[in-house]
């Protein structure tokens, strides 16, 4: 089976498809970071469920989602002992868009 470099395949993508691909990659990285944080804090699924006050199916769904609501993400971060902050980075400034308590 002949393979092609990713860069070559990427050139064939429309700008919209490239943007969608980049957004999915960022969401996947965020998901991985949350799961790694959960593991590093030695939280079990059950402890996370109790902290979030949600059912096991909701946690399983969260772990497999490609797209996540900010409110859900905020609850996860809060349950892990953190605080979610959304910041927009520009070349000359950084603006905090929102902070969740």
Backbone bond lengths (Angstrom), bond angles and torsions (degrees), N, CA, C in turn:
res aa  C-N    CA-C-N  psi(-1)  N-CA   C-N-CA  omega(-1)  CA-C   N-CA-C  phi
1 X - - - 1.446 - - 1.524 109.45 -
2 X 1.290 115.95 123.64 1.460 120.71 -179.28 1.529 109.70 -82.38
3 X 1.318 115.65 134.17 1.463 120.16 179.38 1.519 110.26 -110.21
4 X 1.329 115.75 159.74 1.459 121.86 178.58 1.517 108.82 -124.95
5 X 1.313 116.70 146.62 1.470 119.08 177.11 1.524 110.54 -62.58
6 X 1.316 116.22 146.87 1.462 121.05 -179.39 1.526 111.22 -58.75
7 X 1.313 117.02 -38.90 1.461 120.79 179.80 1.516 112.29 -57.08
8 X 1.305 116.79 -37.01 1.459 121.01 179.40 1.536 110.12 -69.48
9 X 1.306 116.20 -42.32 1.459 120.19 178.28 1.532 110.55 -66.60
10 X 1.308 116.27 -38.47 1.470 121.35 -179.86 1.522 110.93 -62.22
11 X 1.322 117.86 -37.16 1.463 121.24 179.65 1.522 111.53 -61.89
12 X 1.316 116.89 -28.65 1.469 121.43 179.90 1.528 112.73 -77.52
13 X 1.323 117.37 -17.02 1.460 121.51 -177.24 1.528 110.87 -73.78
14 X 1.322 115.37 147.33 1.463 119.63 173.79 1.528 108.01 -72.39
15 X 1.328 117.88 159.33 1.471 119.50 176.95 1.534 112.15 -57.28
16 X 1.322 116.46 -36.45 1.461 119.67 179.10 1.527 111.00 -64.83
17 X 1.321 115.70 -42.80 1.467 120.46 -179.89 1.530 110.68 -66.27
18 X 1.347 116.81 -38.42 1.469 120.00 177.31 1.528 110.42 -63.73
19 X 1.345 116.70 -41.42 1.464 120.47 178.99 1.528 110.52 -64.70
20 X 1.320 116.24 -41.92 1.462 120.61 178.06 1.529 110.45 -63.31
21 X 1.300 116.50 -42.20 1.462 121.29 179.29 1.530 110.62 -63.37
22 X 1.315 116.57 -42.57 1.467 120.66 178.96 1.524 110.88 -64.60
23 X 1.323 116.87 -41.96 1.467 120.40 179.01 1.524 111.14 -63.83
24 X 1.330 117.11 -42.10 1.467 120.47 178.09 1.531 110.82 -63.56
25 X 1.310 116.18 -40.89 1.468 119.70 179.71 1.529 110.28 -62.58
26 X 1.330 117.04 -40.78 1.471 120.30 178.82 1.519 111.10 -65.46
27 X 1.326 116.73 -40.80 1.463 119.90 178.44 1.526 110.81 -64.45
28 X 1.325 116.50 -39.66 1.462 120.34 178.79 1.529 110.55 -64.33
29 X 1.318 116.63 -42.34 1.465 120.23 178.30 1.525 111.10 -64.24
30 X 1.327 116.92 -40.64 1.458 120.71 177.25 1.523 110.18 -62.00
31 X 1.317 116.04 -44.35 1.467 120.72 178.38 1.532 110.47 -60.25
32 X 1.324 116.67 -45.41 1.465 120.82 179.35 1.522 110.10 -61.55
33 X 1.331 117.10 -43.25 1.465 120.43 179.34 1.523 111.48 -61.98
34 X 1.336 117.25 -40.93 1.464 119.91 177.90 1.520 111.56 -63.81
35 X 1.320 116.39 -42.97 1.461 119.21 -179.58 1.531 111.21 -67.76
36 X 1.329 116.47 -37.55 1.469 119.44 177.06 1.528 110.41 -66.24
37 X 1.330 116.44 -39.04 1.460 120.24 177.66 1.518 110.36 -63.95
38 X 1.321 116.68 -43.27 1.472 121.15 177.64 1.521 109.78 -57.57
39 X 1.330 116.35 -44.69 1.465 120.19 -179.75 1.525 111.76 -67.99
40 X 1.340 117.19 -41.17 1.468 119.46 -177.88 1.526 111.57 -67.37
41 X 1.325 117.04 -27.16 1.464 120.89 176.33 1.522 111.41 -85.99
42 X 1.327 115.64 1.64 1.462 123.15 178.44 1.523 111.86 57.93
43 X 1.331 115.71 37.63 1.454 119.65 176.21 1.518 109.23 -89.05
44 X 1.300 114.95 135.55 1.460 119.47 174.36 1.521 108.12 -87.32
45 X 1.305 115.64 166.09 1.457 119.70 175.86 1.526 110.33 -58.08
46 X 1.335 116.23 -40.28 1.464 120.36 -179.50 1.522 111.45 -63.51
47 X 1.335 117.26 -42.79 1.462 119.57 178.44 1.521 110.97 -64.21
48 X 1.325 116.07 -40.59 1.454 119.75 178.85 1.522 110.39 -65.35
49 X 1.321 116.83 -40.25 1.470 120.57 177.38 1.519 110.65 -60.29
50 X 1.345 116.81 -43.69 1.466 119.81 179.79 1.524 110.41 -63.98
51 X 1.315 116.79 -43.82 1.461 120.07 -179.54 1.525 111.45 -63.76
52 X 1.291 116.71 -37.70 1.466 120.85 -178.59 1.516 112.72 -86.72
53 X 1.342 116.10 -12.96 1.459 121.90 -177.63 1.530 111.00 55.46
54 X 1.329 115.29 48.78 1.461 121.23 177.22 1.511 109.52 -130.80
55 X 1.313 115.94 165.31 1.452 121.21 179.56 1.519 111.57 -79.98
56 X 1.329 116.62 161.40 1.457 122.26 -179.90 1.526 111.88 -57.50
57 X 1.318 116.93 -37.02 1.463 119.55 -179.88 1.524 111.73 -63.89
58 X 1.326 117.06 -33.99 1.466 120.23 178.58 1.523 110.47 -68.03
59 X 1.324 117.58 -38.14 1.467 120.68 177.63 1.522 109.88 -66.47
60 X 1.330 116.22 -44.31 1.465 119.47 178.72 1.526 110.62 -61.08
61 X 1.321 116.18 -41.45 1.460 120.61 178.51 1.524 110.36 -63.15
62 X 1.324 116.77 -42.32 1.461 121.48 179.36 1.524 111.04 -59.90
63 X 1.322 116.57 -40.08 1.458 120.83 -177.87 1.519 112.92 -70.87
64 X 1.314 118.00 -17.32 1.462 120.21 -178.39 1.523 113.19 -110.78
65 X 1.319 117.92 0.08 1.461 121.03 -178.25 1.515 111.74 -73.10
66 X 1.340 114.90 143.76 1.458 120.04 172.12 1.520 109.78 -87.92
67 X 1.329 116.67 -27.30 1.454 122.54 -177.71 1.517 107.32 -126.70
68 X 1.309 117.10 138.81 1.453 120.70 -176.02 1.521 108.99 -132.92
69 X 1.325 117.00 141.05 1.458 120.91 177.64 1.526 109.08 -75.54
70 X 1.326 115.63 146.76 1.462 120.01 -179.46 1.524 111.45 -60.77
71 X 1.315 117.75 -36.80 1.464 120.22 179.29 1.522 110.73 -63.09
72 X 1.331 116.84 -38.86 1.469 120.96 178.32 1.519 109.72 -67.72
73 X 1.315 116.06 -45.10 1.464 120.49 178.45 1.527 110.30 -60.54
74 X 1.325 117.06 -42.65 1.459 121.31 179.31 1.524 111.34 -61.05
75 X 1.339 117.06 -43.28 1.470 120.06 178.56 1.525 110.90 -63.21
76 X 1.328 116.74 -39.22 1.473 120.10 179.03 1.518 110.70 -63.47
77 X 1.317 116.10 -48.32 1.464 120.39 -179.10 1.527 109.94 -62.46
78 X 1.324 116.84 -42.36 1.468 121.03 179.27 1.527 110.90 -63.21
79 X 1.339 116.49 -41.75 1.468 120.42 179.03 1.520 111.46 -63.75
80 X 1.333 116.18 -27.38 1.460 120.37 178.50 1.524 111.85 -87.11
81 X 1.340 116.44 2.77 1.461 120.58 176.60 1.513 114.07 93.88
82 X 1.315 117.36 10.46 1.462 120.15 -177.93 1.507 112.48 -111.39
83 X 1.314 114.55 -172.50 1.456 122.37 179.71 1.519 107.52 -136.64
84 X 1.330 117.28 128.92 1.459 121.85 -178.89 1.519 109.54 -83.78
85 X 1.319 115.80 134.31 1.456 122.61 179.56 1.524 107.04 -138.40
86 X 1.322 117.03 127.95 1.457 120.88 179.22 1.519 108.15 -105.62
87 X 1.325 114.77 123.70 1.461 121.16 -175.77 1.521 109.23 -125.97
88 X 1.327 115.77 133.12 1.464 121.49 174.71 1.525 107.82 -98.56
89 X 1.331 116.43 125.08 1.459 121.82 -179.86 1.527 108.75 -100.96
90 X 1.328 116.35 125.90 1.449 122.94 175.42 1.520 107.88 -119.58
91 X 1.307 117.23 166.88 1.460 119.54 -176.62 1.521 112.56 -60.67
92 X 1.332 117.07 -32.28 1.460 118.96 -176.14 1.530 114.45 -113.34
93 X 1.331 117.58 -3.34 1.458 119.18 179.69 1.525 111.69 -160.84
94 X 1.312 113.08 169.16 1.454 122.09 177.70 1.522 107.27 -130.03
95 X 1.320 116.48 127.84 1.458 120.86 -176.85 1.511 109.15 -121.14
96 X 1.347 116.08 125.49 1.453 120.24 174.31 1.517 107.55 -79.31
97 X 1.334 115.81 115.74 1.451 120.70 -178.03 1.518 111.28 -78.21
98 X 1.309 116.04 -41.09 1.461 119.70 179.84 1.521 109.90 -163.90
99 X 1.321 114.44 152.62 1.448 121.74 172.31 1.512 106.62 -127.02
100 X 1.308 116.27 137.60 1.459 122.14 179.79 1.514 108.29 -104.18
101 X 1.317 116.21 134.67 1.465 120.35 177.35 1.502 110.94 -95.19
